[in-house]
Amino acid sequence: MRKTTPGRSYRTFYSFLATILLLGWLNPQAVQATPAAPTIHAQAAAVIDVTSGRLLYNLRGDETLPIASLTKIMTAIVAIEHGKLSDTVTVGRNAFAKEGSSIYLHMGEEMSLENMLYGLMLRSGNDAATAIAEHVGGSEEGFVYLMNEKAKMLGLMHTHFQNPHGLDAKGHYSTANDLAKLTSYALKNQQFKEIVRTPSKTAPNPNDPWDYKWLNKNKMLRFYDGADGVKTGYTKIAKRCLVSSATRGGQQIAVVTLNDGDDWNDHRKLLDYGFANYPLTTLIGEGQEIEQGLITGAEFKYALATEEASHIERRLKLTTARTGSFGYRGKISVLLNGEEIGTVPVYDKISYRPSGSGEGSEPRAGGAFGSASDRKLIRLTSDWSDAFKKVLQSLLFDIR
């Protein structure tokens, strides 16, 4: 048997170590690490940046589970989009004395849809959920159809509803990731956003000499700085479920946990994790002139970890077609690690109207972007002239 000398063993080890270090030096992506997430107690969880829709963290995020009253997030947004807030909702037999959490509506009682939604989201009223569903959908079954269609439209591939309130039922489920995406969508609706961040609400009570007064069950509104939503949930099967959101420094983050016995503390940790590690950063501003006569039609923001900044690319692609384009000349694609994360339209400056400028404004682009700390990764196509490259560099990316 051949013997290995101690000197040879050491030389082999140091050679291997040097190779590892060299590879890491030459390829920063090889050593790029995701920020370590805190230890939590949830069966499943997800963290999302609301503006960009980027999932920042998930734990078994696609595992289908019962979701209890988190269902009412979908109930509320569907009712807001399909109903009229000033409508009068009449409490029918199916809604009256509905089992589970309740705002104690009377048979035949009338209440505005807006106030009913406050009772739904602040006190998790199952009677309110049923009354809303029958009013907006014509029947509970009709409303559930709208809920499932909305889920399909939002790309919630692991979600299905059987009722508007979240009482346990076979075939009624979602995932942490899907609920995070749904919440991100719903929080962009101003009426929904206002309801879920309200600490307490009074509403007329036609049956008693005092008004209804509903205190929001979501303790995060009192326990976490910047908290502004969203919904609690519990059944014997689903256990404790919670969706919370908070806004700090112009960034809103939402957290979902399913079956979490220490959810209040875990949400604090996960919100802190999101704000600390994935700040929302502007990559491209709206109205930036990128060359003479061309201008960007939207800003682009993205929740981006510090170590990801060097992996951002921006690519400009112009079109020669002008007829019927309303000044549209092309787009800038933004990529992270080679994958497109969003686009910004480019217009003729003379045709462009900034968003919010009134009649004639061009629509804003969807999506959101990230940090512009490394601006040298812009790829300039070979067929651009040197003069154009210099203009693009100096006006859009300010490369030095």
Beta strands, then each sheet from edge to edge (+ up, - down):
strand 1: 44-49
strand 2: 55-59
strand 3: 88-90
strand 4: 110-112
strand 5: 200-203
strand 6: 212-215
strand 7: 227-235
strand 8: 239-248
strand 9: 251-258
strand 10: 280-284
strand 11: 289-291
strand 12: 294-296
strand 13: 300-303
strand 14: 312-318
strand 15: 328-336
strand 16: 339-348
sheet 1: 2+ 1- 9+ 8- 7+
sheet 2: 3+ 4-
sheet 3: 5+ 6-
sheet 4: 10+ 13-
sheet 5: 11+ 12- 16+ 15- 14+
end
